[in-house]
Amino acid sequence: MSEYICMTNDVKLGPNVKLTKFVNLYGCTIGENTKIGPFVEIQKHATIGKNCKISSHTFICEGVTIEDNVFVGHGVTFINDRYPRATTMDGTLQTEADWVCDSTLVKCGASIGSGTTLLCGIIVGENAIVGAGSTVTRDVPPNTIVAGNPARSLKKIA
């Protein structure tokens, strides 16, 4: 491994995974033939399928599952906490025991445009396309193009 890749021993990489410099990987699973761009972080309990492309400056947090053949553009951010707080009610810093991780699923063949933020608890359907700069707050139906803030359905695709 390169000195520019930060990866823990519990990361599972499929065959022919391509990692560029300046990635942080810990406790995640990445499927075969997937390419991870620079300045990407993938956290524990996140799963990336095979034949995916994860572009630079993307953050994939715990609780995210990305199925096969998915494109994720530059600077995409996934969220996994509906009620983020730094501290508990008594003022101490929160620990993992103080919050609930909410999952997100991106189905096969979907494309997520650059600069998109995906809130937790949603499903992006098969072959859906999320336009660049969108904020996804609810499920995206399969074979649908959505865009905007909040993302809204623009068109069904075949």
HELIX and SHEET records of a PDB file:
HELIX    1   1 GLU A   96  ASP A   98  5                                   3    
SHEET    1   A 4 ILE A   5  MET A   7  0                                        
SHEET    2   A 4 VAL A  23  LEU A  25  1                                        
SHEET    3   A 4 GLU A  41  ILE A  42  1                                        
SHEET    4   A 4 PHE A  59  ILE A  60  1                                        
SHEET    1   B 6 LYS A  12  LEU A  13  0                                        
SHEET    2   B 6 THR A  29  ILE A  30  1                                        
SHEET    3   B 6 THR A  47  ILE A  48  1                                        
SHEET    4   B 6 VAL A  64  ILE A  66  1                                        
SHEET    5   B 6 THR A 104  VAL A 106  1                                        
SHEET    6   B 6 ILE A 123  VAL A 124  1                                        
SHEET    1   C 8 LYS A  18  LEU A  19  0                                        
SHEET    2   C 8 LYS A  35  ILE A  36  1                                        
SHEET    3   C 8 LYS A  53  ILE A  54  1                                        
SHEET    4   C 8 PHE A  71  VAL A  72  1                                        
SHEET    5   C 8 SER A 111  ILE A 112  1                                        
SHEET    6   C 8 ILE A 129  VAL A 130  1                                        
SHEET    7   C 8 THR A 144  GLY A 148  1                                        
SHEET    8   C 8 ALA A 151  LYS A 156 -1                                        
SHEET    1   D 3 THR A  77  PHE A  78  0                                        
SHEET    2   D 3 THR A 117  LEU A 118  1                                        
SHEET    3   D 3 THR A 135  VAL A 136  1                                        
END                                                                             
